[in-house]
Amino acid sequence: IRDAQESRGLGDVYKEAKELTISISNNGLTIKHNVGHSFLTWSGIYKWVNNQDFYLLYTAPNIFYIIPTRVIKDDEDKKLLQYLTRYTSPEV
């Protein structure tokens, strides 16, 4: 059992992520920040949901990445939506 002061929650990781970079390609989506990175292939996205504030990219029924729309430029937002529509399925 770890001491509560030693454990770091997900909120702590987000506080440490000072800069977030999203790269979109034919192969998938790369999410980079100063505390790590992730690569999601389009086929690895189970489903997705979006609104004016964020995208939720599900990799399993209860596991998802949150991408705030404020970190995506307008042209990249359109590109992301095109790729998601082409290669994955939105929530039904």
mmCIF file as gemmi writes it, N, C-alpha and C atoms, coordinates in Angstrom:
data_model
loop_
_atom_site.group_PDB
_atom_site.id
_atom_site.type_symbol
_atom_site.label_atom_id
_atom_site.label_alt_id
_atom_site.label_comp_id
_atom_site.label_asym_id
_atom_site.label_entity_id
_atom_site.label_seq_id
_atom_site.pdbx_PDB_ins_code
_atom_site.Cartn_x
_atom_site.Cartn_y
_atom_site.Cartn_z
_atom_site.occupancy
_atom_site.B_iso_or_equiv
_atom_site.pdbx_formal_charge
_atom_site.auth_seq_id
_atom_site.auth_asym_id
_atom_site.pdbx_PDB_model_num
ATOM 1 N N . ILE Axp A 1 ? 0.861 -1.178 0 1 0 ? 1 A 1
ATOM 2 C CA . ILE Axp A 1 ? 0 0 0 1 0 ? 1 A 1
ATOM 3 C C . ILE Axp A 1 ? 0.896 1.225 0 1 0 ? 1 A 1
ATOM 4 N N . ARG Axp A 2 ? 0.616 2.122 -0.929 1 0 ? 2 A 1
ATOM 5 C CA . ARG Axp A 2 ? 1.421 3.332 -1.026 1 0 ? 2 A 1
ATOM 6 C C . ARG Axp A 2 ? 0.803 4.451 -0.197 1 0 ? 2 A 1
ATOM 7 N N . ASP Axp A 3 ? 1.653 5.279 0.314 1 0 ? 3 A 1
ATOM 8 C CA . ASP Axp A 3 ? 1.215 6.452 1.058 1 0 ? 3 A 1
ATOM 9 C C . ASP Axp A 3 ? 0.45 7.368 0.106 1 0 ? 3 A 1
ATOM 10 N N . ALA Axp A 4 ? -0.621 7.954 0.559 1 0 ? 4 A 1
ATOM 11 C CA . ALA Axp A 4 ? -1.45 8.829 -0.274 1 0 ? 4 A 1
ATOM 12 C C . ALA Axp A 4 ? -0.641 9.974 -0.867 1 0 ? 4 A 1
ATOM 13 N N . GLN Axp A 5 ? 0.366 10.447 -0.167 1 0 ? 5 A 1
ATOM 14 C CA . GLN Axp A 5 ? 1.172 11.542 -0.686 1 0 ? 5 A 1
ATOM 15 C C . GLN Axp A 5 ? 2.081 11.079 -1.822 1 0 ? 5 A 1
ATOM 16 N N . GLU Axp A 6 ? 2.38 9.785 -1.882 1 0 ? 6 A 1
ATOM 17 C CA . GLU Axp A 6 ? 3.241 9.256 -2.93 1 0 ? 6 A 1
ATOM 18 C C . GLU Axp A 6 ? 2.472 8.983 -4.214 1 0 ? 6 A 1
ATOM 19 N N . SER Axp A 7 ? 1.205 8.684 -4.114 1 0 ? 7 A 1
ATOM 20 C CA . SER Axp A 7 ? 0.448 8.313 -5.306 1 0 ? 7 A 1
ATOM 21 C C . SER Axp A 7 ? 0.049 9.555 -6.092 1 0 ? 7 A 1
ATOM 22 N N . ARG Axp A 8 ? 0.043 9.386 -7.4 1 0 ? 8 A 1
ATOM 23 C CA . ARG Axp A 8 ? -0.341 10.478 -8.289 1 0 ? 8 A 1
ATOM 24 C C . ARG Axp A 8 ? -1.588 10.067 -9.035 1 0 ? 8 A 1
ATOM 25 N N . GLY Axp A 9 ? -2.583 10.886 -8.996 1 0 ? 9 A 1
ATOM 26 C CA . GLY Axp A 9 ? -3.81 10.615 -9.724 1 0 ? 9 A 1
ATOM 27 C C . GLY Axp A 9 ? -3.74 11.182 -11.127 1 0 ? 9 A 1
ATOM 28 N N . LEU Axp A 10 ? -4.72 10.843 -11.933 1 0 ? 10 A 1
ATOM 29 C CA . LEU Axp A 10 ? -4.779 11.328 -13.305 1 0 ? 10 A 1
ATOM 30 C C . LEU Axp A 10 ? -4.854 12.849 -13.352 1 0 ? 10 A 1
ATOM 31 N N . GLY Axp A 11 ? -5.531 13.448 -12.402 1 0 ? 11 A 1
ATOM 32 C CA . GLY Axp A 11 ? -5.61 14.909 -12.341 1 0 ? 11 A 1
ATOM 33 C C . GLY Axp A 11 ? -4.24 15.545 -12.207 1 0 ? 11 A 1
ATOM 34 N N . ASP Axp A 12 ? -3.357 14.901 -11.445 1 0 ? 12 A 1
ATOM 35 C CA . ASP Axp A 12 ? -1.991 15.407 -11.285 1 0 ? 12 A 1
ATOM 36 C C . ASP Axp A 12 ? -1.231 15.357 -12.601 1 0 ? 12 A 1
ATOM 37 N N . VAL Axp A 13 ? -1.432 14.291 -13.366 1 0 ? 13 A 1
ATOM 38 C CA . VAL Axp A 13 ? -0.768 14.177 -14.665 1 0 ? 13 A 1
ATOM 39 C C . VAL Axp A 13 ? -1.238 15.294 -15.581 1 0 ? 13 A 1
ATOM 40 N N . TYR Axp A 14 ? -2.539 15.569 -15.63 1 0 ? 14 A 1
ATOM 41 C CA . TYR Axp A 14 ? -3.052 16.637 -16.478 1 0 ? 14 A 1
ATOM 42 C C . TYR Axp A 14 ? -2.522 18.005 -16.057 1 0 ? 14 A 1
ATOM 43 N N . LYS Axp A 15 ? -2.349 18.222 -14.753 1 0 ? 15 A 1
ATOM 44 C CA . LYS Axp A 15 ? -1.812 19.497 -14.284 1 0 ? 15 A 1
ATOM 45 C C . LYS Axp A 15 ? -0.377 19.687 -14.763 1 0 ? 15 A 1
ATOM 46 N N . GLU Axp A 16 ? 0.376 18.571 -14.868 1 0 ? 16 A 1
ATOM 47 C CA . GLU Axp A 16 ? 1.764 18.64 -15.298 1 0 ? 16 A 1
ATOM 48 C C . GLU Axp A 16 ? 1.893 18.805 -16.81 1 0 ? 16 A 1
ATOM 49 N N . ALA Axp A 17 ? 0.885 18.456 -17.56 1 0 ? 17 A 1
ATOM 50 C CA . ALA Axp A 17 ? 0.939 18.543 -19.021 1 0 ? 17 A 1
ATOM 51 C C . ALA Axp A 17 ? 0.759 19.996 -19.443 1 0 ? 17 A 1
ATOM 52 N N . LYS Axp A 18 ? 1.864 20.672 -19.625 1 0 ? 18 A 1
ATOM 53 C CA . LYS Axp A 18 ? 1.827 22.105 -19.94 1 0 ? 18 A 1
ATOM 54 C C . LYS Axp A 18 ? 1.449 22.369 -21.383 1 0 ? 18 A 1
ATOM 55 N N . GLU Axp A 19 ? 1.87 21.501 -22.287 1 0 ? 19 A 1
ATOM 56 C CA . GLU Axp A 19 ? 1.61 21.698 -23.709 1 0 ? 19 A 1
ATOM 57 C C . GLU Axp A 19 ? 1.12 20.392 -24.303 1 0 ? 19 A 1
ATOM 58 N N . LEU Axp A 20 ? 0.12 20.484 -25.16 1 0 ? 20 A 1
ATOM 59 C CA . LEU Axp A 20 ? -0.462 19.319 -25.794 1 0 ? 20 A 1
ATOM 60 C C . LEU Axp A 20 ? -0.386 19.512 -27.302 1 0 ? 20 A 1
ATOM 61 N N . THR Axp A 21 ? 0.136 18.505 -28.003 1 0 ? 21 A 1
ATOM 62 C CA . THR Axp A 21 ? 0.248 18.559 -29.459 1 0 ? 21 A 1
ATOM 63 C C . THR Axp A 21 ? -0.503 17.377 -30.048 1 0 ? 21 A 1
ATOM 64 N N . ILE Axp A 22 ? -1.344 17.659 -31.019 1 0 ? 22 A 1
ATOM 65 C CA . ILE Axp A 22 ? -2.098 16.634 -31.721 1 0 ? 22 A 1
ATOM 66 C C . ILE Axp A 22 ? -1.604 16.603 -33.158 1 0 ? 22 A 1
ATOM 67 N N . SER Axp A 23 ? -1.22 15.42 -33.648 1 0 ? 23 A 1
ATOM 68 C CA . SER Axp A 23 ? -0.814 15.253 -35.042 1 0 ? 23 A 1
ATOM 69 C C . SER Axp A 23 ? -1.738 14.232 -35.687 1 0 ? 23 A 1
ATOM 70 N N . ILE Axp A 24 ? -2.25 14.58 -36.857 1 0 ? 24 A 1
ATOM 71 C CA . ILE Axp A 24 ? -3.208 13.731 -37.559 1 0 ? 24 A 1
ATOM 72 C C . ILE Axp A 24 ? -2.569 13.259 -38.856 1 0 ? 24 A 1
ATOM 73 N N . SER Axp A 25 ? -2.679 11.945 -39.127 1 0 ? 25 A 1
ATOM 74 C CA . SER Axp A 25 ? -2.147 11.396 -40.371 1 0 ? 25 A 1
ATOM 75 C C . SER Axp A 25 ? -3.074 10.295 -40.882 1 0 ? 25 A 1
ATOM 76 N N . ASN Axp A 26 ? -2.742 9.745 -42.046 1 0 ? 26 A 1
ATOM 77 C CA . ASN Axp A 26 ? -3.522 8.628 -42.587 1 0 ? 26 A 1
ATOM 78 C C . ASN Axp A 26 ? -3.47 7.407 -41.677 1 0 ? 26 A 1
ATOM 79 N N . ASN Axp A 27 ? -2.416 7.297 -40.885 1 0 ? 27 A 1
ATOM 80 C CA . ASN Axp A 27 ? -2.231 6.141 -40.015 1 0 ? 27 A 1
ATOM 81 C C . ASN Axp A 27 ? -2.969 6.246 -38.691 1 0 ? 27 A 1
ATOM 82 N N . GLY Axp A 28 ? -3.204 7.473 -38.226 1 0 ? 28 A 1
ATOM 83 C CA . GLY Axp A 28 ? -3.867 7.642 -36.94 1 0 ? 28 A 1
ATOM 84 C C . GLY Axp A 28 ? -3.597 8.99 -36.321 1 0 ? 28 A 1
ATOM 85 N N . LEU Axp A 29 ? -3.675 9.025 -35.034 1 0 ? 29 A 1
ATOM 86 C CA . LEU Axp A 29 ? -3.617 10.262 -34.266 1 0 ? 29 A 1
ATOM 87 C C . LEU Axp A 29 ? -2.518 10.134 -33.214 1 0 ? 29 A 1
ATOM 88 N N . THR Axp A 30 ? -1.611 11.121 -33.176 1 0 ? 30 A 1
ATOM 89 C CA . THR Axp A 30 ? -0.559 11.151 -32.162 1 0 ? 30 A 1
ATOM 90 C C . THR Axp A 30 ? -0.858 12.278 -31.192 1 0 ? 30 A 1
ATOM 91 N N . ILE Axp A 31 ? -0.842 11.966 -29.914 1 0 ? 31 A 1
ATOM 92 C CA . ILE Axp A 31 ? -1.082 12.943 -28.858 1 0 ? 31 A 1
ATOM 93 C C . ILE Axp A 31 ? 0.195 13.021 -28.039 1 0 ? 31 A 1
ATOM 94 N N . LYS Axp A 32 ? 0.831 14.194 -28.006 1 0 ? 32 A 1
ATOM 95 C CA . LYS Axp A 32 ? 2.082 14.368 -27.268 1 0 ? 32 A 1
ATOM 96 C C . LYS Axp A 32 ? 1.94 15.477 -26.242 1 0 ? 32 A 1
ATOM 97 N N . HIS Axp A 33 ? 2.548 15.268 -25.093 1 0 ? 33 A 1
ATOM 98 C CA . HIS Axp A 33 ? 2.664 16.315 -24.078 1 0 ? 33 A 1
ATOM 99 C C . HIS Axp A 33 ? 3.929 16.04 -23.296 1 0 ? 33 A 1
ATOM 100 N N . ASN Axp A 34 ? 4.287 16.927 -22.422 1 0 ? 34 A 1
ATOM 101 C CA . ASN Axp A 34 ? 5.574 16.817 -21.73 1 0 ? 34 A 1
ATOM 102 C C . ASN Axp A 34 ? 5.663 15.643 -20.765 1 0 ? 34 A 1
ATOM 103 N N . VAL Axp A 35 ? 4.563 14.985 -20.453 1 0 ? 35 A 1
ATOM 104 C CA . VAL Axp A 35 ? 4.621 13.838 -19.549 1 0 ? 35 A 1
ATOM 105 C C . VAL Axp A 35 ? 4.401 12.51 -20.277 1 0 ? 35 A 1
ATOM 106 N N . GLY Axp A 36 ? 4.337 12.525 -21.612 1 0 ? 36 A 1
ATOM 107 C CA . GLY Axp A 36 ? 4.19 11.286 -22.363 1 0 ? 36 A 1
ATOM 108 C C . GLY Axp A 36 ? 3.552 11.498 -23.716 1 0 ? 36 A 1
ATOM 109 N N . HIS Axp A 37 ? 3.267 10.399 -24.391 1 0 ? 37 A 1
ATOM 110 C CA . HIS Axp A 37 ? 2.603 10.472 -25.684 1 0 ? 37 A 1
ATOM 111 C C . HIS Axp A 37 ? 1.819 9.187 -25.94 1 0 ? 37 A 1
ATOM 112 N N . SER Axp A 38 ? 0.88 9.279 -26.887 1 0 ? 38 A 1
ATOM 113 C CA . SER Axp A 38 ? 0.063 8.135 -27.282 1 0 ? 38 A 1
ATOM 114 C C . SER Axp A 38 ? -0.126 8.182 -28.789 1 0 ? 38 A 1
ATOM 115 N N . PHE Axp A 39 ? -0.221 7.01 -29.387 1 0 ? 39 A 1
ATOM 116 C CA . PHE Axp A 39 ? -0.551 6.92 -30.799 1 0 ? 39 A 1
ATOM 117 C C . PHE Axp A 39 ? -1.778 6.038 -30.929 1 0 ? 39 A 1
ATOM 118 N N . LEU Axp A 40 ? -2.811 6.552 -31.579 1 0 ? 40 A 1
ATOM 119 C CA . LEU Axp A 40 ? -4.039 5.801 -31.801 1 0 ? 40 A 1
ATOM 120 C C . LEU Axp A 40 ? -4.187 5.554 -33.294 1 0 ? 40 A 1
ATOM 121 N N . THR Axp A 41 ? -4.265 4.3 -33.701 1 0 ? 41 A 1
ATOM 122 C CA . THR Axp A 41 ? -4.58 4.024 -35.097 1 0 ? 41 A 1
ATOM 123 C C . THR Axp A 41 ? -6.075 4.237 -35.27 1 0 ? 41 A 1
ATOM 124 N N . TRP Axp A 42 ? -6.473 4.564 -36.477 1 0 ? 42 A 1
ATOM 125 C CA . TRP Axp A 42 ? -7.903 4.796 -36.717 1 0 ? 42 A 1
ATOM 126 C C . TRP Axp A 42 ? -8.692 3.525 -36.411 1 0 ? 42 A 1
ATOM 127 N N . SER Axp A 43 ? -8.139 2.367 -36.75 1 0 ? 43 A 1
ATOM 128 C CA . SER Axp A 43 ? -8.845 1.11 -36.484 1 0 ? 43 A 1
ATOM 129 C C . SER Axp A 43 ? -8.91 0.797 -34.985 1 0 ? 43 A 1
ATOM 130 N N . GLY Axp A 44 ? -8.065 1.448 -34.185 1 0 ? 44 A 1
ATOM 131 C CA . GLY Axp A 44 ? -8.068 1.25 -32.744 1 0 ? 44 A 1
ATOM 132 C C . GLY Axp A 44 ? -9.093 2.092 -32.009 1 0 ? 44 A 1
ATOM 133 N N . ILE Axp A 45 ? -9.759 2.964 -32.745 1 0 ? 45 A 1
ATOM 134 C CA . ILE Axp A 45 ? -10.802 3.799 -32.124 1 0 ? 45 A 1
ATOM 135 C C . ILE Axp A 45 ? -12.132 3.074 -32.282 1 0 ? 45 A 1
ATOM 136 N N . TYR Axp A 46 ? -12.668 2.655 -31.167 1 0 ? 46 A 1
ATOM 137 C CA . TYR Axp A 46 ? -13.891 1.853 -31.092 1 0 ? 46 A 1
ATOM 138 C C . TYR Axp A 46 ? -15.119 2.672 -31.532 1 0 ? 46 A 1
ATOM 139 N N . LYS Axp A 47 ? -15.21 3.887 -31.013 1 0 ? 47 A 1
ATOM 140 C CA . LYS Axp A 47 ? -16.271 4.83 -31.379 1 0 ? 47 A 1
ATOM 141 C C . LYS Axp A 47 ? -15.834 6.213 -30.915 1 0 ? 47 A 1
ATOM 142 N N . TRP Axp A 48 ? -16.581 7.23 -31.305 1 0 ? 48 A 1
ATOM 143 C CA . TRP Axp A 48 ? -16.229 8.592 -30.898 1 0 ? 48 A 1
ATOM 144 C C . TRP Axp A 48 ? -17.479 9.442 -30.756 1 0 ? 48 A 1
ATOM 145 N N . VAL Axp A 49 ? -17.332 10.475 -29.945 1 0 ? 49 A 1
ATOM 146 C CA . VAL Axp A 49 ? -18.399 11.448 -29.685 1 0 ? 49 A 1
ATOM 147 C C . VAL Axp A 49 ? -17.735 12.811 -29.653 1 0 ? 49 A 1
ATOM 148 N N . ASN Axp A 50 ? -18.404 13.821 -30.182 1 0 ? 50 A 1
ATOM 149 C CA . ASN Axp A 50 ? -17.851 15.175 -30.072 1 0 ? 50 A 1
ATOM 150 C C . ASN Axp A 50 ? -18.953 16.193 -29.87 1 0 ? 50 A 1
ATOM 151 N N . ASN Axp A 51 ? -18.552 17.323 -29.316 1 0 ? 51 A 1
ATOM 152 C CA . ASN Axp A 51 ? -19.418 18.487 -29.211 1 0 ? 51 A 1
ATOM 153 C C . ASN Axp A 51 ? -18.524 19.714 -29.353 1 0 ? 51 A 1
ATOM 154 N N . GLN Axp A 52 ? -18.998 20.884 -29.032 1 0 ? 52 A 1
ATOM 155 C CA . GLN Axp A 52 ? -18.195 22.094 -29.225 1 0 ? 52 A 1
ATOM 156 C C . GLN Axp A 52 ? -17.001 22.184 -28.28 1 0 ? 52 A 1
ATOM 157 N N . ASP Axp A 53 ? -16.984 21.397 -27.207 1 0 ? 53 A 1
ATOM 158 C CA . ASP Axp A 53 ? -15.924 21.484 -26.208 1 0 ? 53 A 1
ATOM 159 C C . ASP Axp A 53 ? -14.859 20.395 -26.288 1 0 ? 53 A 1
ATOM 160 N N . PHE Axp A 54 ? -15.216 19.211 -26.781 1 0 ? 54 A 1
ATOM 161 C CA . PHE Axp A 54 ? -14.251 18.114 -26.758 1 0 ? 54 A 1
ATOM 162 C C . PHE Axp A 54 ? -14.636 16.982 -27.699 1 0 ? 54 A 1
ATOM 163 N N . TYR Axp A 55 ? -13.661 16.109 -27.939 1 0 ? 55 A 1
ATOM 164 C CA . TYR Axp A 55 ? -13.869 14.816 -28.582 1 0 ? 55 A 1
ATOM 165 C C . TYR Axp A 55 ? -13.593 13.746 -27.535 1 0 ? 55 A 1
ATOM 166 N N . LEU Axp A 56 ? -14.396 12.71 -27.528 1 0 ? 56 A 1
ATOM 167 C CA . LEU Axp A 56 ? -14.113 11.508 -26.752 1 0 ? 56 A 1
ATOM 168 C C . LEU Axp A 56 ? -13.808 10.42 -27.767 1 0 ? 56 A 1
ATOM 169 N N . LEU Axp A 57 ? -12.61 9.867 -27.707 1 0 ? 57 A 1
ATOM 170 C CA . LEU Axp A 57 ? -12.2 8.807 -28.618 1 0 ? 57 A 1
ATOM 171 C C . LEU Axp A 57 ? -12.097 7.517 -27.819 1 0 ? 57 A 1
ATOM 172 N N . TYR Axp A 58 ? -13.051 6.626 -28.012 1 0 ? 58 A 1
ATOM 173 C CA . TYR Axp A 58 ? -13.114 5.379 -27.258 1 0 ? 58 A 1
ATOM 174 C C . TYR Axp A 58 ? -12.216 4.329 -27.893 1 0 ? 58 A 1
ATOM 175 N N . THR Axp A 59 ? -11.372 3.698 -27.072 1 0 ? 59 A 1
ATOM 176 C CA . THR Axp A 59 ? -10.564 2.577 -27.52 1 0 ? 59 A 1
ATOM 177 C C . THR Axp A 59 ? -11.139 1.258 -27.004 1 0 ? 59 A 1
ATOM 178 N N . ALA Axp A 60 ? -12.117 1.338 -26.139 1 0 ? 60 A 1
ATOM 179 C CA . ALA Axp A 60 ? -12.875 0.211 -25.59 1 0 ? 60 A 1
ATOM 180 C C . ALA Axp A 60 ? -14.167 0.799 -25.033 1 0 ? 60 A 1
ATOM 181 N N . PRO Axp A 61 ? -15.149 -0.043 -24.71 1 0 ? 61 A 1
ATOM 182 C CA . PRO Axp A 61 ? -16.434 0.507 -24.249 1 0 ? 61 A 1
ATOM 183 C C . PRO Axp A 61 ? -16.343 1.523 -23.106 1 0 ? 61 A 1
ATOM 184 N N . ASN Axp A 62 ? -15.386 1.368 -22.187 1 0 ? 62 A 1
ATOM 185 C CA . ASN Axp A 62 ? -15.281 2.277 -21.047 1 0 ? 62 A 1
ATOM 186 C C . ASN Axp A 62 ? -13.931 2.979 -20.943 1 0 ? 62 A 1
ATOM 187 N N . ILE Axp A 63 ? -13.164 2.962 -22.016 1 0 ? 63 A 1
ATOM 188 C CA . ILE Axp A 63 ? -11.849 3.602 -22.023 1 0 ? 63 A 1
ATOM 189 C C . ILE Axp A 63 ? -11.807 4.594 -23.171 1 0 ? 63 A 1
ATOM 190 N N . PHE Axp A 64 ? -11.471 5.85 -22.867 1 0 ? 64 A 1
ATOM 191 C CA . PHE Axp A 64 ? -11.466 6.862 -23.914 1 0 ? 64 A 1
ATOM 192 C C . PHE Axp A 64 ? -10.422 7.931 -23.644 1 0 ? 64 A 1
ATOM 193 N N . TYR Axp A 65 ? -10.056 8.619 -24.719 1 0 ? 65 A 1
ATOM 194 C CA . TYR Axp A 65 ? -9.187 9.786 -24.647 1 0 ? 65 A 1
ATOM 195 C C . TYR Axp A 65 ? -10.072 11.017 -24.788 1 0 ? 65 A 1
ATOM 196 N N . ILE Axp A 66 ? -9.775 12.035 -24.012 1 0 ? 66 A 1
ATOM 197 C CA . ILE Axp A 66 ? -10.488 13.308 -24.109 1 0 ? 66 A 1
ATOM 198 C C . ILE Axp A 66 ? -9.567 14.292 -24.827 1 0 ? 66 A 1
ATOM 199 N N . ILE Axp A 67 ? -10.061 14.854 -25.913 1 0 ? 67 A 1
ATOM 200 C CA . ILE Axp A 67 ? -9.297 15.87 -26.629 1 0 ? 67 A 1
ATOM 201 C C . ILE Axp A 67 ? -10.113 17.162 -26.617 1 0 ? 67 A 1
ATOM 202 N N . PRO Axp A 68 ? -9.663 18.159 -25.879 1 0 ? 68 A 1
ATOM 203 C CA . PRO Axp A 68 ? -10.376 19.439 -25.856 1 0 ? 68 A 1
ATOM 204 C C . PRO Axp A 68 ? -10.298 20.103 -27.233 1 0 ? 68 A 1
ATOM 205 N N . THR Axp A 69 ? -11.406 20.604 -27.721 1 0 ? 69 A 1
ATOM 206 C CA . THR Axp A 69 ? -11.401 21.253 -29.042 1 0 ? 69 A 1
ATOM 207 C C . THR Axp A 69 ? -10.574 22.535 -29.027 1 0 ? 69 A 1
ATOM 208 N N . ARG Axp A 70 ? -10.352 23.122 -27.873 1 0 ? 70 A 1
ATOM 209 C CA . ARG Axp A 70 ? -9.574 24.36 -27.799 1 0 ? 70 A 1
ATOM 210 C C . ARG Axp A 70 ? -8.115 24.156 -28.186 1 0 ? 70 A 1
ATOM 211 N N . VAL Axp A 71 ? -7.626 22.903 -28.166 1 0 ? 71 A 1
ATOM 212 C CA . VAL Axp A 71 ? -6.234 22.651 -28.538 1 0 ? 71 A 1
ATOM 213 C C . VAL Axp A 71 ? -6.088 22.311 -30.019 1 0 ? 71 A 1
ATOM 214 N N . ILE Axp A 72 ? -7.212 22.274 -30.749 1 0 ? 72 A 1
ATOM 215 C CA . ILE Axp A 72 ? -7.187 21.909 -32.16 1 0 ? 72 A 1
ATOM 216 C C . ILE Axp A 72 ? -7.501 23.135 -33 1 0 ? 72 A 1
ATOM 217 N N . LYS Axp A 73 ? -6.65 23.441 -33.962 1 0 ? 73 A 1
ATOM 218 C CA . LYS Axp A 73 ? -6.902 24.542 -34.894 1 0 ? 73 A 1
ATOM 219 C C . LYS Axp A 73 ? -8.094 24.188 -35.77 1 0 ? 73 A 1
ATOM 220 N N . ASP Axp A 74 ? -8.773 25.223 -36.307 1 0 ? 74 A 1
ATOM 221 C CA . ASP Axp A 74 ? -9.975 24.994 -37.109 1 0 ? 74 A 1
ATOM 222 C C . ASP Axp A 74 ? -9.746 24.026 -38.263 1 0 ? 74 A 1
ATOM 223 N N . ASP Axp A 75 ? -8.653 24.204 -39.014 1 0 ? 75 A 1
ATOM 224 C CA . ASP Axp A 75 ? -8.403 23.316 -40.147 1 0 ? 75 A 1
ATOM 225 C C . ASP Axp A 75 ? -8.104 21.894 -39.684 1 0 ? 75 A 1
ATOM 226 N N . GLU Axp A 76 ? -7.443 21.746 -38.537 1 0 ? 76 A 1
ATOM 227 C CA . GLU Axp A 76 ? -7.162 20.428 -37.991 1 0 ? 76 A 1
ATOM 228 C C . GLU Axp A 76 ? -8.441 19.776 -37.45 1 0 ? 76 A 1
ATOM 229 N N . ASP Axp A 77 ? -9.35 20.593 -36.928 1 0 ? 77 A 1
ATOM 230 C CA . ASP Axp A 77 ? -10.617 20.065 -36.431 1 0 ? 77 A 1
ATOM 231 C C . ASP Axp A 77 ? -11.388 19.431 -37.586 1 0 ? 77 A 1
ATOM 232 N N . LYS Axp A 78 ? -11.417 20.107 -38.72 1 0 ? 78 A 1
ATOM 233 C CA . LYS Axp A 78 ? -12.101 19.568 -39.903 1 0 ? 78 A 1
ATOM 234 C C . LYS Axp A 78 ? -11.417 18.286 -40.377 1 0 ? 78 A 1
ATOM 235 N N . LYS Axp A 79 ? -10.101 18.285 -40.36 1 0 ? 79 A 1
ATOM 236 C CA . LYS Axp A 79 ? -9.331 17.115 -40.778 1 0 ? 79 A 1
ATOM 237 C C . LYS Axp A 79 ? -9.603 15.932 -39.842 1 0 ? 79 A 1
ATOM 238 N N . LEU Axp A 80 ? -9.602 16.184 -38.532 1 0 ? 80 A 1
ATOM 239 C CA . LEU Axp A 80 ? -9.888 15.134 -37.562 1 0 ? 80 A 1
ATOM 240 C C . LEU Axp A 80 ? -11.279 14.562 -37.789 1 0 ? 80 A 1
ATOM 241 N N . LEU Axp A 81 ? -12.25 15.42 -37.973 1 0 ? 81 A 1
ATOM 242 C CA . LEU Axp A 81 ? -13.621 14.974 -38.204 1 0 ? 81 A 1
ATOM 243 C C . LEU Axp A 81 ? -13.723 14.147 -39.484 1 0 ? 81 A 1
ATOM 244 N N . GLN Axp A 82 ? -13.005 14.548 -40.541 1 0 ? 82 A 1
ATOM 245 C CA . GLN Axp A 82 ? -13.008 13.781 -41.795 1 0 ? 82 A 1
ATOM 246 C C . GLN Axp A 82 ? -12.427 12.387 -41.585 1 0 ? 82 A 1
ATOM 247 N N . TYR Axp A 83 ? -11.296 12.3 -40.892 1 0 ? 83 A 1
ATOM 248 C CA . TYR Axp A 83 ? -10.678 10.995 -40.643 1 0 ? 83 A 1
ATOM 249 C C . TYR Axp A 83 ? -11.564 10.126 -39.761 1 0 ? 83 A 1
ATOM 250 N N . LEU Axp A 84 ? -12.117 10.709 -38.709 1 0 ? 84 A 1
ATOM 251 C CA . LEU Axp A 84 ? -12.991 9.928 -37.832 1 0 ? 84 A 1
ATOM 252 C C . LEU Axp A 84 ? -14.201 9.408 -38.596 1 0 ? 84 A 1
ATOM 253 N N . THR Axp A 85 ? -14.783 10.238 -39.443 1 0 ? 85 A 1
ATOM 254 C CA . THR Axp A 85 ? -15.946 9.834 -40.227 1 0 ? 85 A 1
ATOM 255 C C . THR Axp A 85 ? -15.582 8.748 -41.233 1 0 ? 85 A 1
ATOM 256 N N . ARG Axp A 86 ? -14.413 8.869 -41.835 1 0 ? 86 A 1
ATOM 257 C CA . ARG Axp A 86 ? -13.977 7.916 -42.85 1 0 ? 86 A 1
ATOM 258 C C . ARG Axp A 86 ? -13.586 6.56 -42.259 1 0 ? 86 A 1
ATOM 259 N N . TYR Axp A 87 ? -12.856 6.56 -41.149 1 0 ? 87 A 1
ATOM 260 C CA . TYR Axp A 87 ? -12.24 5.337 -40.655 1 0 ? 87 A 1
ATOM 261 C C . TYR Axp A 87 ? -12.887 4.716 -39.426 1 0 ? 87 A 1
ATOM 262 N N . THR Axp A 88 ? -13.751 5.438 -38.747 1 0 ? 88 A 1
ATOM 263 C CA . THR Axp A 88 ? -14.345 4.916 -37.511 1 0 ? 88 A 1
ATOM 264 C C . THR Axp A 88 ? -15.834 5.153 -37.504 1 0 ? 88 A 1
ATOM 265 N N . SER Axp A 89 ? -16.489 4.726 -36.443 1 0 ? 89 A 1
ATOM 266 C CA . SER Axp A 89 ? -17.936 4.889 -36.312 1 0 ? 89 A 1
ATOM 267 C C . SER Axp A 89 ? -18.264 5.793 -35.133 1 0 ? 89 A 1
ATOM 268 N N . PRO Axp A 90 ? -19.15 6.756 -35.336 1 0 ? 90 A 1
ATOM 269 C CA . PRO Axp A 90 ? -19.577 7.569 -34.177 1 0 ? 90 A 1
ATOM 270 C C . PRO Axp A 90 ? -20.484 6.735 -33.288 1 0 ? 90 A 1
ATOM 271 N N . GLU Axp A 91 ? -20.694 7.251 -32.08 1 0 ? 91 A 1
ATOM 272 C CA . GLU Axp A 91 ? -21.603 6.567 -31.149 1 0 ? 91 A 1
ATOM 273 C C . GLU Axp A 91 ? -22.995 6.569 -31.741 1 0 ? 91 A 1
ATOM 274 N N . VAL Axp A 92 ? -23.668 5.445 -31.662 1 0 ? 92 A 1
ATOM 275 C CA . VAL Axp A 92 ? -25.019 5.307 -32.2 1 0 ? 92 A 1
ATOM 276 C C . VAL Axp A 92 ? -26.036 5.538 -31.117 1 0 ? 92 A 1
